[in-house]
Amino acid sequence: MKTDSLAPIVTRRSATTAAFALLLFSTGCASTPEAPALQALVISEPAGQQVLLRGKPVGVSPLELGLEGLDEAASLTIKSQDEEKAIERRIQILSPQSVRVMLTVRDEPSALAKALGLQNILVFDYGARASFEVNSAEVSETVLPLLRNQAEVLEARFADLDLFVCGHTDSSGADDFNRVLSLRRAQAVADVLTQNGLDAQRLKVQGFASDYPLAPNDTAENKALNRRTEIVIGQN
């Protein structure tokens, strides 16, 4: 999916907040506001969808939001006018401070959703660059705090659901090596989640190698998108 031609990004900000900040600055009482825990770029396919945060409209995609954390990111959605459509909500972890949320309406579930026996899915997508070194299955120290927060969100909001932890690679290299590596990475993420309170019995760990790419494996950028570990949750 191309994003270069997206409409200008809209930032959620009220006029009242801006005016109050200007008043504080003019009276010498300004203080630096606390930065949001996550910066989120929200895009949709088709574009121009009304985005909901905790069930309330916050703007039309694409837009940029400051969020409190993964819990708020998981509450972002759009309301499809066709109940027969499949909706995929994908939260791509770009760094511990930034995510890209992709809200997609499909005629039918994605190939991965079908393989897992699911219709509508919520996906937490940890790209390899954010979580692993090259050819390594050791979780990066930089992403551990986010995975700890992930465990809290999964326990609080999805306590009764199975959680699929899926590893993926690009198509470079031998398939056998990639399948083992993708499984080891998925298991490493699952281990961190269980160490932070999740029941291991709920985690369905799978390594898919390059079976389910997000993009063609034709450029370095696209290959980077395909190297990922996902936590997939079925949604009603």
Summary of the structure (lengths in Angstrom):
residues: 236
radius of gyration: 18.8
end to end distance: 25.0
largest distance: 65.8
contacts: 708
relative contact order: 0.13
helix: 32%
strand: 32%
